[in-house]
Amino acid sequence: MQNNAIEPKLSPNEALKASSPTLAGTLAQTLADPQADHFSEEDAQFLKFHGSYQQDDRDLRKQGKKFIFMVRVRMPGGVLKPEQYVALDKLATDYGNDSLRVTSRQGIQFHGIIKTGLARTIRGINEVMLTTLAACGDVVRNVVTPPPVLHGLVGEQVLDDARLLSKSLLPQTPAYHEIWLNGEKLQLESEAAKNFEDPLYGKTYLPRKFKISFAIPPVNDVDIFAQCLGFIAIQEDGKVSGYNVVAGGGMGRSHGNHQTFPRLADLIGYIPREAVEATAWAVVGIHRDFGDRANRKHARLKYVLADRGVDWFRQQLEQRLGFALEPARPFVFTRQGDLYGWRQQPDGTWILGMFIETGRIRDTESRRLKTALRQVVEQFGLEVHLTPANNLLLVGIQDNKRADVTRVLAEHGVDPAQRVSAVRGASMACVALPTCGLALAEAERFLPQLMTHIEEAMQETGLANDEIIIRMTGCPNGCARPYMAEIALVGKAPGRYQLFVGGNPAGTRLNRVYKDTVKETEIVAELKSLFERYRRERLANERFGDFAARVLWLENAAQNNQAPAVVG
């Protein structure tokens, strides 16, 4: 019997990847052209795989497009040696907008680079044994872990496994080194280039991006259930014996498109530690083979799980691994949250946890944070460990140098005590305007002043010491993981946001829309009314997110004639 089913038309990105499986495109030619200030739309897609986004300053669009580039550094676990951090700081000054951006995946982003500085920046990053390859694009992105220094031997083992996966899952194309580092002319028309096939990704790579994280219970600071693939460390005798595997999480959605949605990852089973690399290859292979290559809005691994089910996925995974997964081992997540202030380590050295508001490291007239961090890292030989919440730890401070570190920071207007309110310390924002081309509203630039007004509202309602996880993004794609927050503001249009409530501090529950549109000028009043209700109606020791899920979700369901929400 003839099969008359019509194969769906592939998205343009799939044809583009197939046309240049080395991911070279004509990047080298445009780089060599002194008259060109930007790349073609097609090459801008290839550029992502090399770790850069072509953007323009949206504040200046009335004067015509001013092309700039974002460059993202890949660093598994967010660990930087002193010389690496100092080199990145210098590159930001020499070629970027004199700031560093700590990302929600423990990377560093440079903004405001123009084309003439692009190759110099990428080369400088590689000179200190870092890379931008696969920091963006339809590949496995930076592998995220809890800050290893906080977890002793277990943290070191998890970081080792993250580095193993990061190296193992890197694309093998020679184009990256030849374009950015070696300066060699690519033989683009050669049969070898046309027939190149990556051993993991094949000729057309993944249908969309792929995110991997490790978590160490009871702290879920990586939002493990928001990941395409997650490994939850299981400990025995102070060591990692293996991992519970979760798969199919993801944040991205589109306004008005109900076929797109955030999703929590499913718990799949337990693997021994030695199987972590094989498991990652197998899960990435499932996404490669079954992800939607016709509709990029439906192309993440989470939709494969949503459409085909957990049992199907487990069967596929076990078939590729050649062994059955064990049942998941017991674990509990209780909270998120970064370390702020001083903490002494077992070896006598100190850590200083620093709140980096919205992840932006820059100097201002009153607070020269960028200069202060560079000086203490360089002078005292400190490692820098980035966190998944846009903050950082200064690591390896000798006991007899603690006062000197404090002095240097204070001389630059930086408070070493890190006195910040609980609600501000738990806040996050994406970059948004003016550089992100997807942003519909403000986030990074707006959140600090908004948090000041929220702090005032919480003071007035008797909640000054409460922690509430608040996240803001300029669009619904979810780079700051807003759908996991107790309160989230998601950009819908200039000056307008969707208001979500009901996530929990353990990071095991998605929030839900409370109000579809809130004007920028109405946010504080809207939240203050919720704070007042929360103070009056909450149960003993009840978090705001739990109150919202228990009370506000049910009210919304009743108003919209929906079935009552199941709170989990």
C-alpha positions as CSV (number, residue, x, y, z in Angstrom):
1,M,0.0,0.0,0.0
2,Q,1.4,3.4,-1.0
3,N,2.1,5.9,1.7
4,N,0.7,9.2,0.6
5,A,1.7,11.1,3.7
6,I,3.3,14.4,2.9
7,E,6.6,15.1,4.7
8,P,6.5,18.6,6.3
9,K,8.6,21.2,4.7
10,L,11.9,21.8,6.5
11,S,12.5,25.2,8.1
12,P,14.9,27.5,6.2
13,N,17.5,27.0,8.9
14,E,17.7,23.3,8.1
15,A,18.5,24.0,4.4
16,L,21.0,26.6,5.5
17,K,22.9,24.2,7.8
18,A,22.9,21.5,5.1
19,S,24.4,24.0,2.6
20,S,27.5,24.4,4.8
21,P,27.9,21.6,7.3
22,T,31.2,23.0,8.5
23,L,29.2,26.1,9.7
24,A,31.6,28.3,7.7
25,G,29.1,30.0,5.4
26,T,30.9,33.1,4.0
27,L,32.0,34.4,7.4
28,A,35.7,34.5,6.5
29,Q,35.0,36.6,3.3
30,T,32.9,39.1,5.2
31,L,35.4,39.4,8.0
32,A,38.1,40.2,5.4
33,D,35.9,42.9,3.7
34,P,36.8,46.3,5.2
35,Q,33.7,47.9,3.7
36,A,31.2,45.5,5.4
37,D,30.0,46.4,8.9
38,H,27.8,43.3,9.3
39,F,27.1,39.8,8.0
40,S,24.3,38.7,5.7
41,E,21.2,37.2,7.3
42,E,22.3,33.7,6.4
43,D,25.8,34.2,7.8
44,A,24.3,35.7,11.0
45,Q,22.8,32.2,11.6
46,F,26.1,30.5,11.1
47,L,27.7,33.2,13.4
48,K,25.6,31.9,16.3
49,F,27.3,28.5,16.3
50,H,30.6,30.4,16.6
51,G,29.3,32.1,19.8
52,S,28.1,35.5,18.6
53,Y,24.8,37.2,17.8
54,Q,24.6,40.0,15.3
55,Q,22.6,42.8,16.8
56,D,22.0,46.5,16.5
57,D,21.6,49.3,19.1
58,R,17.9,49.7,19.2
59,D,18.2,53.0,21.0
60,L,19.8,54.4,17.8
61,R,17.5,52.9,15.2
62,K,16.1,56.3,14.2
63,Q,19.6,57.1,13.0
64,G,19.8,53.9,11.0
65,K,21.0,50.5,12.1
66,K,24.2,50.6,14.1
67,F,25.4,47.0,13.9
68,I,27.1,45.5,17.0
69,F,27.9,42.0,18.2
70,M,27.3,40.0,21.3
71,V,30.0,37.5,22.1
72,R,29.4,34.7,24.6
73,V,32.1,32.7,26.4
74,R,31.6,29.0,27.0
75,M,32.9,27.9,30.4
76,P,31.4,24.7,32.0
77,G,30.5,25.3,35.6
78,G,31.3,29.0,35.3
79,V,34.8,28.6,36.8
80,L,37.5,31.2,35.8
81,K,41.1,31.3,36.7
82,P,42.5,34.7,37.7
83,E,44.3,35.2,34.5
84,Q,41.2,34.3,32.5
85,Y,39.0,36.8,34.3
86,V,41.6,39.6,33.9
87,A,41.9,38.8,30.2
88,L,38.1,39.0,29.7
89,D,37.9,42.2,31.7
90,K,40.5,43.8,29.3
91,L,38.7,42.5,26.2
92,A,35.5,44.1,27.4
93,T,37.3,47.4,27.7
94,D,39.2,47.2,24.4
95,Y,36.5,45.9,22.2
96,G,33.1,45.9,24.0
97,N,31.1,48.5,25.9
98,D,33.4,48.3,28.9
99,S,31.1,45.9,30.8
100,L,30.9,42.1,31.4
101,R,27.5,40.4,31.6
102,V,27.2,37.3,33.8
103,T,24.6,35.0,32.1
104,S,22.0,32.7,33.6
105,R,24.1,29.8,32.2
106,Q,27.3,30.8,34.0
107,G,28.9,32.3,31.0
108,I,30.2,35.8,30.2
109,Q,28.8,37.9,27.5
110,F,30.4,40.9,25.8
111,H,28.1,43.6,24.3
112,G,28.7,46.4,21.9
113,I,31.5,44.9,19.9
114,I,31.8,46.2,16.3
115,K,32.9,44.0,13.4
116,T,36.5,45.2,13.4
117,G,36.9,44.0,17.0
118,L,35.0,40.7,16.6
119,A,37.9,38.4,15.5
120,R,40.2,40.1,18.0
121,T,37.8,39.4,20.9
122,I,37.3,35.8,19.9
123,R,41.0,35.2,19.5
124,G,41.7,36.8,22.9
125,I,39.2,34.5,24.5
126,N,40.9,31.5,23.0
127,E,44.3,32.7,24.0
128,V,43.4,32.1,27.7
129,M,42.1,28.6,27.0
130,L,38.4,29.5,26.7
131,T,36.1,29.3,23.7
132,T,33.0,30.8,22.2
133,L,32.3,27.7,20.0
134,A,28.8,26.3,20.6
135,A,28.0,29.0,23.1
136,C,25.0,29.7,20.8
137,G,23.3,27.9,18.0
138,D,21.6,24.6,17.4
139,V,24.0,22.6,19.6
140,V,24.5,21.8,23.3
141,R,25.2,25.1,25.1
142,N,27.3,25.8,28.1
143,V,27.0,23.0,30.7
144,V,25.8,24.4,34.1
145,T,26.6,23.3,37.6
146,P,26.3,24.6,41.1
147,P,29.4,26.6,42.2
148,P,31.7,23.6,42.9
149,V,33.6,25.4,45.7
150,L,30.4,25.2,47.9
151,H,30.1,21.4,47.7
152,G,33.6,20.0,48.5
153,L,34.5,16.7,46.7
154,V,31.0,16.3,45.3
155,G,31.2,19.7,43.7
156,E,34.6,18.8,42.2
157,Q,33.3,15.6,40.8
158,V,30.2,17.3,39.3
159,L,32.4,19.9,37.7
160,D,34.7,17.2,36.3
161,D,31.6,15.5,34.7
162,A,30.3,18.9,33.3
163,R,33.7,19.5,31.8
164,L,33.7,16.0,30.3
165,L,30.3,16.6,28.7
166,S,31.3,20.1,27.5
167,K,34.3,18.8,25.7
168,S,32.6,15.6,24.4
169,L,29.6,17.5,23.0
170,L,31.5,20.3,21.2
171,P,31.0,20.4,17.4
172,Q,34.1,19.1,15.6
173,T,34.0,21.5,12.6
174,P,37.4,22.8,11.7
175,A,35.9,26.1,10.5
176,Y,35.9,27.8,13.9
177,H,39.7,27.6,14.3
178,E,40.4,28.4,10.7
179,I,38.2,31.5,10.6
180,W,38.9,33.0,14.0
181,L,42.3,31.7,15.1
182,N,44.5,30.4,12.3
183,G,43.6,32.9,9.7
184,E,43.7,30.2,7.0
185,K,41.6,30.3,3.8
186,L,38.9,27.7,3.9
187,Q,38.5,25.4,1.0
188,L,34.8,25.9,0.9
189,E,34.3,24.2,-2.4
190,S,36.3,21.1,-1.5
191,E,34.5,17.8,-1.3
192,A,35.7,17.4,2.3
193,A,34.0,20.6,3.3
194,K,30.8,19.8,1.5
195,N,30.6,16.3,2.9
196,F,31.7,17.1,6.4
197,E,29.6,15.3,9.0
198,D,29.9,15.9,12.7
199,P,30.2,12.6,14.6
200,L,27.4,13.6,17.0
201,Y,25.4,16.3,15.3
202,G,25.5,15.0,11.7
203,K,25.3,17.5,8.8
204,T,22.4,19.6,10.1
205,Y,23.1,19.7,13.9
206,L,20.2,19.9,16.3
207,P,16.7,21.1,15.5
208,R,17.2,23.8,18.2
209,K,19.4,24.6,21.1
210,F,20.0,22.1,23.9
211,K,20.7,22.9,27.6
212,I,22.3,20.6,30.1
213,S,22.7,21.2,33.9
214,F,23.8,19.4,37.0
215,A,22.2,19.9,40.4
216,I,23.3,18.9,43.9
217,P,20.4,18.5,46.3
218,P,19.0,20.0,48.4
219,V,19.8,23.3,46.6
220,N,18.3,23.7,43.1
221,D,20.2,26.8,42.1
222,V,20.4,25.7,38.5
223,D,16.6,25.2,38.0
224,I,17.2,21.6,36.9
225,F,13.6,21.1,35.8
226,A,13.9,23.9,33.3
227,Q,16.7,22.0,31.4
228,C,16.5,19.8,28.2
229,L,18.7,17.3,30.2
230,G,19.5,17.4,33.8
231,F,21.7,15.3,36.1
232,I,20.8,15.3,39.8
233,A,23.7,14.1,41.9
234,I,23.2,11.2,44.2
235,Q,25.7,10.9,47.0
236,E,27.1,7.9,48.9
237,D,29.9,8.2,51.4
238,G,30.6,11.8,50.4
239,K,31.0,11.1,46.8
240,V,28.8,11.1,43.6
241,S,27.6,7.5,43.0
242,G,25.4,8.4,40.1
243,Y,22.7,10.7,38.8
244,N,19.0,10.9,38.5
245,V,18.3,11.8,34.9
246,V,15.6,14.4,34.1
247,A,14.7,15.4,30.5
248,G,12.3,17.6,28.6
249,G,12.3,20.9,30.4
250,G,12.4,24.3,28.8
251,M,11.2,27.9,29.2
252,G,10.6,29.3,25.8
253,R,7.1,30.2,24.5
254,S,5.5,32.7,22.2
255,H,2.8,35.2,23.0
256,G,-0.6,34.1,21.6
257,N,0.7,30.7,20.4
258,H,-0.7,28.1,22.7
259,Q,1.2,25.3,21.0
260,T,4.3,26.7,22.7
261,F,4.7,26.6,26.5
262,P,7.2,26.3,29.3
263,R,7.5,22.7,30.6
264,L,9.1,21.0,33.6
265,A,11.5,18.1,32.8
266,D,10.3,14.5,33.6
267,L,12.2,12.3,36.0
268,I,13.5,9.4,33.8
269,G,15.6,7.2,36.1
270,Y,19.0,6.6,37.7
271,I,22.4,6.0,36.1
272,P,25.8,5.2,37.6
273,R,28.3,8.0,37.3
274,E,30.4,6.3,34.7
275,A,27.4,6.4,32.3
276,V,27.0,10.1,32.2
277,E,28.7,10.7,28.9
278,A,26.9,7.9,27.1
279,T,23.6,9.2,28.5
280,A,24.2,12.7,27.3
281,W,25.1,11.4,23.8
282,A,22.0,9.3,23.7
283,V,19.6,12.0,24.8
284,V,21.2,14.5,22.4
285,G,20.8,11.9,19.7
286,I,17.1,11.5,20.4
287,H,16.6,15.2,20.0
288,R,18.7,15.2,16.8
289,D,16.6,12.3,15.3
290,F,13.1,13.2,16.5
291,G,13.1,16.9,17.1
292,D,10.8,19.0,14.8
293,R,12.8,20.4,11.9
294,A,9.8,22.0,10.2
295,N,8.7,24.3,13.0
296,R,11.4,25.9,15.0
297,K,8.9,27.1,17.6
298,H,8.1,23.4,18.2
299,A,11.7,22.1,17.9
300,R,13.0,21.8,21.5
301,L,13.4,18.4,23.2
302,K,10.5,19.3,25.6
303,Y,8.0,18.9,22.7
304,V,9.4,15.5,21.9
305,L,8.6,14.4,25.5
306,A,5.2,16.2,25.5
307,D,4.2,14.6,22.2
308,R,5.6,11.1,22.6
309,G,5.5,10.6,26.3
310,V,8.0,9.6,29.0
311,D,7.7,5.8,28.5
312,W,8.6,6.2,24.8
313,F,11.5,8.4,25.7
314,R,12.8,6.0,28.3
315,Q,12.6,3.1,25.9
316,Q,14.5,5.1,23.3
317,L,17.2,6.1,25.8
318,E,17.6,2.5,27.1
319,Q,17.8,1.2,23.6
320,R,20.6,3.5,22.7
321,L,22.4,2.9,26.0
322,G,22.1,-0.8,25.8
323,F,21.0,-1.1,29.5
324,A,17.9,-0.4,31.5
325,L,17.8,2.6,33.8
326,E,17.3,2.0,37.5
327,P,14.4,3.6,39.3
328,A,15.2,7.1,40.4
329,R,16.9,7.4,43.8
330,P,15.3,9.5,46.6
331,F,16.2,13.3,46.6
332,V,14.7,16.5,47.9
333,F,15.1,20.1,46.7
334,T,14.3,22.7,49.4
335,R,15.5,26.0,48.0
336,Q,17.4,28.1,45.5
337,G,19.6,31.1,46.4
338,D,23.2,32.2,46.2
339,L,25.7,32.8,48.9
340,Y,26.3,36.4,49.7
341,G,29.1,37.7,52.0
342,W,31.9,35.9,53.6
343,R,32.2,32.1,54.2
344,Q,35.3,30.3,55.4
345,Q,36.3,27.0,53.7
346,P,37.7,23.9,55.5
347,D,41.2,24.7,54.3
348,G,41.0,28.1,56.0
349,T,40.6,30.2,52.9
350,W,37.6,32.4,52.4
351,I,34.9,32.9,49.7
352,L,33.2,36.2,49.1
353,G,29.8,35.8,47.5
354,M,28.9,39.0,45.5
355,F,25.5,40.1,44.3
356,I,25.8,41.4,40.7
357,E,22.5,43.1,40.1
358,T,21.1,41.8,36.8
359,G,24.5,40.3,36.1
360,R,26.1,43.5,34.8
361,I,29.7,44.2,35.8
362,R,30.4,47.8,35.1
363,D,31.8,51.0,36.6
364,T,29.6,53.9,37.6
365,E,30.6,57.2,39.2
366,S,29.7,55.9,42.7
367,R,30.5,52.2,42.4
368,R,33.4,51.1,40.3
369,L,32.6,47.4,40.4
370,K,34.4,46.3,37.2
371,T,37.7,48.0,38.3
372,A,37.4,46.7,41.9
373,L,36.8,43.1,40.8
374,R,39.7,43.2,38.3
375,Q,42.1,44.6,41.0
376,V,41.2,42.1,43.7
377,V,41.3,39.1,41.3
378,E,44.7,40.2,39.8
379,Q,46.3,41.4,43.1
380,F,45.3,38.4,45.2
381,G,45.2,35.6,42.6
382,L,41.5,34.8,43.1
383,E,39.4,32.4,41.1
384,V,36.0,33.6,40.0
385,H,33.0,31.2,40.1
386,L,29.9,32.4,38.3
387,T,26.5,31.3,39.5
388,P,23.3,30.5,37.5
389,A,21.6,33.5,39.1
390,N,24.0,36.1,37.5
391,N,26.2,36.5,40.5
392,L,29.7,35.5,41.4
393,L,32.0,34.1,44.1
394,L,35.6,35.3,44.7
395,V,37.4,32.1,45.7
396,G,40.7,31.4,47.5
397,I,41.1,34.5,49.7
398,Q,43.8,33.9,52.2
399,D,42.8,34.7,55.8
400,N,45.5,37.3,56.2
401,K,44.4,39.0,53.0
402,R,40.7,39.3,53.8
403,A,41.1,42.8,55.2
404,D,43.0,43.9,52.1
405,V,40.3,42.6,49.8
406,T,37.7,44.4,51.9
407,R,39.7,47.7,51.7
408,V,40.2,47.5,47.9
409,L,36.5,46.9,47.3
410,A,35.5,49.7,49.7
411,E,37.8,52.1,48.0
412,H,35.8,51.6,44.8
413,G,32.4,52.0,46.5
414,V,31.7,48.3,46.6
415,D,30.2,47.0,49.9
416,P,32.1,43.8,50.8
417,A,29.3,43.0,53.4
418,Q,26.9,42.6,50.5
419,R,24.0,44.3,52.4
420,V,21.1,43.7,50.0
421,S,17.5,43.0,50.7
422,A,16.3,39.4,50.5
423,V,13.9,40.2,47.7
424,R,16.5,42.1,45.6
425,G,19.1,39.3,46.2
426,A,16.7,36.8,44.7
427,S,15.9,38.9,41.6
428,M,17.0,38.2,38.0
429,A,16.6,39.9,34.6
430,C,17.5,39.1,31.0
431,V,19.5,41.6,28.9
432,A,16.6,42.8,26.8
433,L,16.8,46.3,25.4
434,P,18.7,47.9,23.7
435,T,20.8,45.0,22.3
436,C,18.5,42.0,22.2
437,G,16.6,41.9,18.9
438,L,13.8,39.8,20.5
439,A,13.0,42.1,23.4
440,L,9.5,43.6,23.5
441,A,10.0,45.5,26.7
442,E,12.7,46.5,29.2
443,A,14.2,44.1,31.7
444,E,17.9,44.6,32.8
445,R,17.7,48.4,32.6
446,F,14.4,48.6,34.4
447,L,14.5,46.0,37.1
448,P,16.9,47.7,39.6
449,Q,14.7,50.8,39.9
450,L,11.6,48.7,40.0
451,M,13.1,46.6,42.8
452,T,13.6,49.8,44.8
453,H,9.8,50.5,44.6
454,I,9.0,46.9,45.4
455,E,11.2,47.0,48.5
456,E,9.3,50.1,49.6
457,A,5.9,48.3,49.0
458,M,7.1,45.4,51.0
459,Q,8.3,47.6,53.8
460,E,4.8,49.3,53.8
461,T,3.0,45.9,53.9
462,G,5.2,44.5,56.7
463,L,7.2,42.1,54.5
464,A,10.5,43.9,54.5
465,N,12.5,40.8,55.5
466,D,10.7,38.3,53.2
467,E,12.4,36.7,50.3
468,I,10.3,36.5,47.1
469,I,11.9,35.3,43.9
470,I,11.1,37.9,41.2
471,R,12.3,37.6,37.6
472,M,11.8,39.9,34.6
473,T,12.3,39.2,30.9
474,G,11.8,41.4,27.9
475,C,10.1,38.7,25.9
476,P,8.5,35.3,26.5
477,N,11.6,33.3,25.5
478,G,12.5,33.0,29.1
479,C,16.3,33.5,29.3
480,A,16.1,34.4,33.0
481,R,13.9,31.4,33.7
482,P,10.9,33.5,34.6
483,Y,8.3,30.7,34.7
484,M,10.1,29.2,37.7
485,A,9.8,32.4,39.8
486,E,7.3,33.2,42.5
487,I,6.6,36.4,40.6
488,A,7.5,37.0,37.0
489,L,7.1,39.9,34.6
490,V,7.3,38.9,31.0
491,G,7.5,41.6,28.3
492,K,4.5,41.7,26.0
493,A,4.9,45.2,24.4
494,P,6.8,48.4,25.1
495,G,5.9,49.3,28.7
496,R,3.6,46.2,29.1
497,Y,4.1,42.9,30.8
498,Q,2.4,39.6,31.6
499,L,2.3,39.0,35.4
500,F,2.9,35.4,36.5
501,V,2.7,34.1,40.0
502,G,3.1,30.8,41.9
503,G,6.5,29.3,41.4
504,N,8.3,27.8,44.4
505,P,11.7,28.2,46.0
506,A,12.5,24.5,45.3
507,G,12.2,25.1,41.6
508,T,9.8,22.2,41.1
509,R,6.7,24.1,40.0
510,L,5.9,26.4,37.1
511,N,4.0,29.6,37.8
512,R,0.9,30.7,35.9
513,V,-0.5,33.9,34.4
514,Y,-2.3,36.0,37.0
515,K,-2.9,39.1,34.8
516,D,-2.4,39.1,31.0
517,T,-1.3,42.8,30.7
518,V,0.1,45.1,33.3
519,K,1.4,48.5,32.4
520,E,4.8,49.4,33.6
521,T,3.4,52.2,35.7
522,E,0.9,49.8,37.3
523,I,3.3,47.1,38.4
524,V,4.1,48.3,41.9
525,A,0.4,49.0,42.8
526,E,-0.6,45.6,41.4
527,L,2.1,43.8,43.5
528,K,1.4,45.9,46.6
529,S,-2.2,44.7,46.6
530,L,-1.0,41.1,46.3
531,F,1.5,41.7,49.2
532,E,-1.3,43.0,51.4
533,R,-3.4,39.9,50.7
534,Y,-0.4,37.7,51.3
535,R,0.3,39.2,54.7
536,R,-3.4,38.9,55.7
537,E,-4.2,35.4,54.3
538,R,-1.0,33.4,54.4
539,L,-0.5,30.3,56.4
540,A,2.3,30.0,59.0
541,N,5.7,30.1,57.2
542,E,4.0,30.0,53.8
543,R,6.0,31.5,50.9
544,F,4.4,33.9,48.5
545,G,4.6,31.5,45.7
546,D,2.8,28.8,47.7
547,F,0.2,31.3,48.8
548,A,-0.3,32.3,45.1
549,A,-0.7,28.7,44.0
550,R,-3.1,27.9,46.9
551,V,-5.3,31.0,46.6
552,L,-4.7,33.1,43.5
553,W,-4.6,30.2,41.1
554,L,-8.0,28.9,42.3
555,E,-9.5,32.4,42.0
556,N,-8.3,32.8,38.5
557,A,-9.7,29.3,37.6
558,A,-13.1,30.2,39.0
559,Q,-13.2,33.5,37.2
560,N,-12.3,31.9,33.9
561,N,-14.6,28.8,34.4
562,Q,-11.6,26.5,34.5
563,A,-10.9,23.3,36.4
564,P,-9.2,24.0,39.8
565,A,-5.4,24.0,39.6
566,V,-3.5,21.1,41.0
567,V,-0.8,22.5,43.3
568,G,2.4,20.5,43.3
